[in-house]
Amino acid sequence: MTRIRRGYIARRRRTKIRLFVSSFRGAHSRLTRSIIQQKIRALVSAHRDRDRQKRNFRRLWVTRINAVIRGNRVYYSYSNLVNNLYKRQLLLNRKILAQIAILNRNCLYTISNDIRK
């Protein structure tokens, strides 16, 4: 019997997967079965952690705003500030408020005093 050479499609697919996991350590970058498992695991982790990152940044912004407001003895908390912002229809998101709180505290104090009146 003559030798039959396999096609190139499977080899090309494995090469693509190997390029994805080329930075992994040990067998995770060499053996095809474990490469496929590690690729799936990496993609699942990346998808999950994108949502976690959004959650963590929002927590950070809320903490920063709350710290600046309570530090000035404005006599009310973050939740009261956000509630009053919505009542006055000042649509500033938490990211922008946190940047104002860090870079220009006087501006945040002015906003909070105007809202309270």
C-alpha positions as CSV (number, residue, x, y, z in Angstrom):
1,M,0.0,0.0,0.0
2,T,1.1,3.5,-0.8
3,R,1.4,6.1,1.9
4,I,-1.4,8.6,2.0
5,R,-0.6,12.2,3.0
6,R,-3.1,13.9,5.1
7,G,-4.6,17.2,4.0
8,Y,-3.5,20.6,5.2
9,I,-6.8,21.8,6.7
10,A,-6.4,20.2,10.1
11,R,-2.7,21.3,10.3
12,R,-3.7,24.9,9.4
13,R,-6.4,24.8,12.2
14,R,-3.9,23.6,14.8
15,T,-1.3,26.2,13.7
16,K,-3.9,28.9,14.3
17,I,-4.6,27.6,17.7
18,R,-0.9,27.4,18.5
19,L,-0.4,31.0,17.6
20,F,-3.1,32.0,20.1
21,V,-1.4,30.0,23.0
22,S,2.2,30.6,22.0
23,S,2.9,32.5,25.2
24,F,1.5,29.8,27.5
25,R,3.9,27.7,29.6
26,G,4.8,24.0,29.2
27,A,2.4,21.6,27.6
28,H,-0.2,24.3,27.4
29,S,1.6,25.6,24.4
30,R,2.7,22.4,22.9
31,L,0.2,19.6,23.1
32,T,-2.9,20.0,20.9
33,R,-5.5,18.6,23.3
34,S,-4.3,20.8,26.2
35,I,-3.9,23.8,23.8
36,I,-7.6,23.6,22.9
37,Q,-8.7,23.4,26.6
38,Q,-6.4,26.3,27.6
39,K,-7.7,28.4,24.7
40,I,-11.3,27.9,25.8
41,R,-10.4,28.6,29.4
42,A,-8.6,31.8,28.5
43,L,-11.5,33.1,26.4
44,V,-14.0,32.3,29.2
45,S,-11.8,34.2,31.7
46,A,-11.4,37.2,29.4
47,H,-15.2,37.4,28.9
48,R,-15.9,37.1,32.6
49,D,-13.3,39.6,33.7
50,R,-14.4,42.3,31.2
51,D,-17.7,42.5,33.3
52,R,-15.7,42.4,36.5
53,Q,-13.5,45.2,35.4
54,K,-16.5,47.5,34.7
55,R,-17.9,46.6,38.2
56,N,-14.6,47.3,39.9
57,F,-14.1,50.7,38.2
58,R,-17.6,51.8,39.2
59,R,-16.9,50.8,42.8
60,L,-13.6,52.8,42.7
61,W,-15.4,55.9,41.4
62,V,-18.1,55.7,44.0
63,T,-15.5,55.3,46.7
64,R,-13.5,58.3,45.5
65,I,-16.6,60.6,45.3
66,N,-17.8,59.5,48.7
67,A,-14.4,60.1,50.3
68,V,-14.1,63.6,48.9
69,I,-17.6,64.6,49.9
70,R,-17.4,63.3,53.5
71,G,-13.9,64.7,53.8
72,N,-15.1,68.3,53.3
73,R,-17.8,67.9,56.0
74,V,-20.6,68.7,53.5
75,Y,-22.8,66.8,56.0
76,Y,-24.2,64.3,53.5
77,S,-23.3,61.1,51.8
78,Y,-22.7,59.9,48.3
79,S,-26.2,58.6,48.0
80,N,-27.7,61.9,48.9
81,L,-25.4,63.7,46.4
82,V,-26.5,61.3,43.6
83,N,-30.1,61.6,44.5
84,N,-30.0,65.4,44.4
85,L,-28.1,65.3,41.1
86,Y,-31.0,63.3,39.6
87,K,-33.6,65.6,41.1
88,R,-31.9,68.6,39.5
89,Q,-31.4,66.6,36.3
90,L,-27.6,67.1,36.2
91,L,-26.5,64.1,34.2
92,L,-22.9,63.6,35.3
93,N,-21.8,60.0,35.4
94,R,-19.7,58.6,38.2
95,K,-16.5,58.5,36.2
96,I,-16.7,62.2,35.5
97,L,-17.6,63.0,39.1
98,A,-14.7,61.0,40.3
99,Q,-12.3,62.9,38.0
100,I,-13.7,66.2,39.2
101,A,-13.3,65.0,42.8
102,I,-9.7,64.2,42.4
103,L,-8.5,66.9,40.0
104,N,-10.6,69.9,41.1
105,R,-12.3,69.4,44.5
106,N,-13.5,73.0,44.6
107,C,-15.6,72.4,41.5
108,L,-17.2,69.4,43.2
109,Y,-17.9,71.4,46.4
110,T,-19.5,74.1,44.2
111,I,-21.7,71.5,42.5
112,S,-22.8,70.0,45.8
113,N,-23.5,73.3,47.4
114,D,-25.6,74.5,44.4
115,I,-27.6,71.3,44.5
116,R,-28.4,71.5,48.2
117,K,-29.8,75.0,47.9
